[in-house]
Amino acid sequence: MTLADQATGTTGARGGRVAAARRRVAGQLHRRPRVRLSVLLSAPLLWLVVAYLGSLAALFAAAFWTTNVFTGDVVKTYTTQNFHDLLTMGVYRTITLRSVLIAVAVTVVDVVIAFPMAFYMAKVASPRARRRLVIAIMTPLWAGYLVKAYAWRVLLATGGPIDWVLDPFGLHGPGYGVPATVMTLSYLWLPYMILPIYAGLERLPDSLLDAAGDLGARSFRTFRTVVWPTAFPAVVAGSIFTFSLSLGDYITVKLVGGKSQMIGNVVYDNVGVAGNLPFAAAVATVPVAVMVVYLLAVRRTGALENL
């Protein structure tokens, strides 16, 4: 037997052993679905723990540090002074309350606008028109955030297009401030409310609406007893997007909010201007805590299954 034949035989034997090992592993995974699922989820779970939960842990740890007032260096000693300042200084309570109320207002505005649009798409429009409406709703998401925000800054400016339209009626636009912030954020996050409600209403059988009409239910009662209970989890699912995105926003209020501030602005100012990273971390825990409370409150509605 030549050396080439021996090498070929050795390679074939090694390949056979590898194939046999693969078959044994595949057999073990086939008989143990939980182990197979754990192996499949190990990589994304590791990424979640390291990248997301790890960053949150670092954020919470930094919130209990302080900054040297002379050098500006971060001092990694445990202190609750940052949270004491948040709770005792009225300006931060005011900013937190304003941020929550703006997020609530944006959510309510988006629900009022999104629900009839989603209902028309799901139950009235033809399949062809439905596809076009879905594309039309998703198209603004492809445009840059800053482009849309600056467009609203131009629209809401004093002497801008909105003032031109309202001037013949003796009216004027809202200018910059909290109303302008609510309007802009409502526009930016509206698709995130329409699409979940549309998906929820699509699951509503038309036969239920026909049955309600056959039993003599008027439009409002049909909406209250048939449509709304089915769509409510989808509405809550959409509100998670609009509420959380509005709560953490800082660019829109910087552009159209005038002198108003939200939580995100306080975080940005302490990171980029004051250089007080520990206090910025403490402020950043506020929207996280608010969202945790909100998610715990809505988890029984079935909204998380609609995300």
N, C-alpha and C positions, 0 to 999 in steps of 0.2 A: 504494500500500500504506500502510495506516494505521500509526501508531506501535504500536498494540496487536498488529497482525499481525507487525510486525518483532520485537517483544519475544517473541512466542510462537515465532517461528522461531528466534530466538537461544537461547531456553530449550530448545527441542527439539534443536537442534544440540549444545548443551552436554550434554544428557542422553544423546544418542547417543554422544558421545565418552566419557562416563563409563562407559556400558554396554559399549562396545567395550574400554575399558581393563580393566574387571572381567573380561570374557571372556578377554582375553589373560593376565591374572594367574591366573585359574582354570585355563586350559590349561597354563600353566607349572607350577602346583602339581600338576595331575593327572599330568603327565609325570615329575615329580620327587617321588616319595613321601617321600624323606628330608627334602627341604626342607619339604614339607607337615607332616611330623611335628615338625620343629624349630620351625616357626611355632606349632603347637598347644601344644608343651611350653614355649615361651619364657616365658610368664607364670608358670606354677607353678614352673619352675626358677629364675626370677629371685626369686620369693618365698622359695624354699628357700635360695638363696644369701644373700640379704640378711637374712631374719628368723632362720633357723636357724643356718646356718654362720657368719653374721656375728656372732650372739650368742655362739656357741662361741669364735670367734676373740677377741672382746672378753674373754670369761671367761679364756681362756688368757693373754692379754696382761696382764690385771689381776693374775693369780696371781704375776707377777714384779715387781709393784710393792710398795710398803711404805706404812706409815702413820706420820705424825709423832706421836711419843708425847706431845707437849705440846699440839698444836692438834687432833689427830685428823684432820687433812687427809691425803688420799691423795697420796703423793709418787711421781710417775711416773718413777722411776729404776730401772734393771734391777738385780734382786737375786734370788738363789736362797735367801734366808733362810727364806722360808715353807716351801719344800719340805724344807729342812734340818731345820726344826722338826718337820715331819710324820714324817720318817724317823728322827729321833734321840729324840724324846720318846715314851716307852713308852705313855702314855695314848692317843695317837692310833693307834698300832699295835693296841692292844687294842680300841678302838672300831671300827676298820676290820675286824678279824677277827670281832668280834661281829656286825657288820652283814652280812658275807658269810655267816656261819654261819646267822644268822636267815633270810636270803633263801633259802639252800639248804634249810633245814628247812621253810619255808613251801612251797617248790616240791615237796618230797618228799611232804608231807602232802596237798597238792592233787592230786598224781598218784594217790596211793593212794585218795583219795575219788572223784576225777573219773573214773577209768578204768572202774570197774564201772557207774557211772551212764551214761557215754557209750555203753558197749557195750549196755546195756539199751535205751537210746533208739534206737540205730542198728539193732540186730539182733533185738530181742525185742518191743518195744512195737509196738502197732498204729499206723497212720498218725495216727489221731485222738489217741491217747494221746501220741504223739511230739510233735505240735504243742503239746499242753497242757504237756508237760514242758519244751519249749524256752521257752515263755512263762513258766513258773514259774521257770526258771533265770535268765531275763533280767530278771524283775521286780525283784529286789533292786538291780539296776544303776540303776533309776529313783529309788531313794531316795537322799537326801543322804549323802555320806561321813561327815560329822560325826554325823548321826543314828545311823548304824550303829555308829560307833566309841563314841559315848557309851552306846549300848544295851549294848555289851559291857562298858563300864566299870561299869555298874550290875550286870550279871550276875556279874562277877568280884569285886565288892566284898566285903570281909569282912562276913559276915552277910547277904549278898545271896542271890538266888534259887538259885544253884548250891550255896551252903552249906546252904540250906534242904533241898534235895533230898538232899544227901549226909549231912546230920547224923544221920538215923536209922541209917545204916550205920557211924557212928563216923568218917566221913571229912570232909574239908573241901576247898574249891576251891583252885586254885593261887594266888589272890590276884593282886597286881600284880607284874610282873617279866617276865623273858624268856619263860617259858612262856605267859603271858597275851598277850604281844606276838605270838608265833607263832600262837596260836589265833585271835586277832582278824584278823591279816593273812591267814591261811589262809581265813577266812570271806569277807573282803572281795574277795579275788582269785580265789576258786574258779570263778566263771563264766568267767573268762578261760582257765581250763584245760579246763573241760568242753567248751566250744564248739569249739575246734580239734580235740580228740580225737574228738568226735562227727562233725565234718566229715570227718576222716580215716578213721574206721571206716565211714562211709557209702559210701566208695569201695571198700571191701572186698567183692568179689563173694560172694554167698551160696554160689555153686557151689564156691568154694575150701574153705569150711567143710564142705560136704557131701562133697567129694572126700576131705578129710582123714579124716572119719568113716568113709567107705566103705573106705579103705585101712587102717583099724584103729588110727588115731592116737587116743590118749586125750586128755582135755581139756587137760591141762597141755602135752602135746607139740603139740597144735593151736595153743594160745596161743603157745608158744615159737617155732614154725616158720612159722606162718601169720599170726596176729593181730598179734603184737608187731612183726615187721619192717615190716608195713604201717602200723601206728599210731605207730611210733617217731618219724618226722619230725613228726607232729602233736603228740606229747608234747613234743618239743623246742621246737616253735613255741609251745605254751602256756607252757613254762618260761621263755621269753624275757619274756613278760608278767609272770608271777608273780615271777620273780627280779628283774627291773629295777624293778618297782613297789615291791617290798619293800625293795630296796637303798636306794632314794631316799626312803623314807617317813620322816617325822619326827613326824606328828601322833599316830599310834596309839601309838608308844612313849612319847609325852608323856602320853597319857591312861591307858594301862594298863601301861606299862613300869616303873613305880616309879622307882627311881634309875638305871635303865639308860639308856644313851645310844647312838644310832646316828649315822651320818655326817651325816644330815640335821639332827639336833639341833645338831651342832657348827657347821654352816653357818648355821643360824638364829640361834644364840647370837652368833656373830661378826658377823652382819649387824645384828640388832635390839638386842643388848645391848652388846657390846663395840665395835661400830662399826668393826671391822677388816675392811673389804671385801676387801683383797688376800689376807688369810689365808683368808677364807671362799671366795674364788675358788680358791685352791690346794686346799682341802679338797674343793671340788666337782669337781675334776678326778679325784679318786680313783674315784667310781662310774662316771664316764665311761670311764676307763681300764679298769676291771674289765669293763664291758659290751662294750667294743671287743674285749678278749681273749676274752670268752665268745662273741661273735658270730663271731669268726675261728675259734674252735674248733668251732662247730656248723654252719658254712656248708656243709660237705661232706655233711651228713646230709639235705639237701633240706628242712630246716625252714623256711628263709626263703620257699620256694615255698608253704608252708602258711599263711602269715600273711595 
